[in-house]
């Protein structure tokens, strides 16, 4: 191994990005790593096997490994940048908790007044403790300057959801506004005004719960000073604090003098946006937008959504009244009217098909957030149960009721499967998961693998009782259970005579050396969350059929097309293909290049990555499937992408199969052989 690579590995170990035994084990399991010749190749290799993230690999290449450590936190990804600072996804080194870290921009840190106001606002945020408000955990000073540690929400803001999937169904929009109003009423009760409510600051997690974000412009109503010194704080970034498209008229005139009714106005503008897919008012300049909020007539929601009732339209108009006296006076009043209309009108919970399209409806900006589903019930992915905060545990939302009912239906009908695969004889799996939502989705994954008999247990005690009845071939168990850990349950089950021949799969989002050591000692497998059906399938002892099987394809050549933008990944796959006797392999660094090759040459099958710069794996595979001459060309998609929303369209194609990039070389060799019917 070259000195440059050894030096880079030393940096990663020194700063705690990876453990020495992790990298030693990875190098031993992957002999091809001996050929790594620089930082770029090392970064590709470690990202490929899942030891570091793509962002961390980039910092390694740019010799900025030290910047990945911020106090007790390890930086995983960059989430976004703004005028105030940069936001990162990070993990606490000891607690293993995933957080968001906002690092202040240098120009803000250089101003003593800004820093004084920043400290004041940190102390203010520390007073807030509500499941509908993103929580502040910590604040400190590191190598990059001052930073704030916040709760990380796995999901997307309402703006991102609208841009990705269009306006929300009326019932979902009402529910989102009720949740937001409840959180903001709590903020107002603490003597604060948010002053920057907009769809981008209303986060929806994978359970449909709304969390109010970005309280950087919060104002203390009981102690705001009118002197010039206090007006120059962190929240006074410009002359006007807030976002013009959602700003109350009085906030534009006197930012420091507004009260809770400015937030009501902004929430009303957000309500319009998520129902109409456009802003209430538009303008080419700052002045045009300000004047529109002050003087233009309030538009009707019914002009662009015929499924909005007159009563709901009236609520919206009262929220965005020009003068504060004509507006709702408290968020509690907004909540009461929205909850009443929700009870009176059984609004539809299906995607809107009656939106009136106007030239202003089209969105041109890109979404930098993570959009993840079409409907929360059909497409959501579960969070770690310990990281989930339900907004109002005493009263389920309609979405939560839908999910609960669906989960109950799944449990009550364990033999029913929506998959087109024949069930495997005598395959019985015990699924141990305290969240019914997660249990429903993992159960559906098992069913998609042809496993018809899945029993769900919600605790370790219940799981042990069900297991004692016998007949299980495998146990799929969450690490976080209400009465014990998954590892403790594995130890108890493996200590019984029944447990010795049963495969135990532990599912968790946090894997460390101690857990891997126990896995070898106790005899259980570890599966990292989130995972695809293919990754789950690789851990099961039953002979589950592939999620999809390639169509009959008559080979006229032994040439293979290999499509991947990572040179290291291509080198690794070339080695595996060579052991199978495939010496004629054509390489492409992007889906667009791969498509052009497939259209001009003949290939036995294709191996492709998913994430590529110009045309990704989804676009590549779909383009092949739409070509009459190529639609039956077998494609093996090997990816680290876990999102079922992205993978399901590919998974449903008859000629495509999906595998995880974390699959070891020997297993990949077997999978490729089975995929093309090669005997080895």
ABEGO torsion letter per residue (X at the ends): XBAAAAAAAAAAAAAGABBAAAAAAAAAABAAAAABABAAAAAAAAAAAGABBAAAAAAAAAGAAAAABBEABBBABBAEBBAAEBBBBBBBAAAGBBBBBBBBBAAAAABAAAAAAAAAAAAAAAABBBAABBBBABBBBBAAEBBBBBBBBBEBBAAAAAAAAEBBBAAAAAAAAAAAAAAAAAAAAAGBBAGABBAAABBBBAAGBBBBBGAAABBBAAABBABAAAAABAABABABBEBAAABBAAAAABAAABBAAAAAAAAAAAAAAAAAGBBABBBABAAAAAAAAAABBBBBAAAABAABBAAAAAAAAAAABABAAABBABAAAAAAAAAAAAAABBBBABBBAABBBBAAABBABBBABBBABABAAAABBBBBAAABBBABAABBBAAAAAAAAAAAAAAABAABBABABBBBBGBBBBBBBABAAAAAAAAAAAAAAGBABBBBBABAAAAAAAAAAEGBABBBBBABBAABBAAAAAAAAAABAAAAABBBBBBBABBBAAAAAAAAAAGBBBBBOBBBAAAAAAABABBBBBABBBBBBBBABABBBBBBABAAAAAAAAAAAAAAGBABBBBBABAAAAAAAAAABBBABBBBBABBAABBAAAAAAAAAABAAAAABBBBBBBABABAAAAAAAAABAABBBBBAABBAAAAAAAAAAAAGBBX
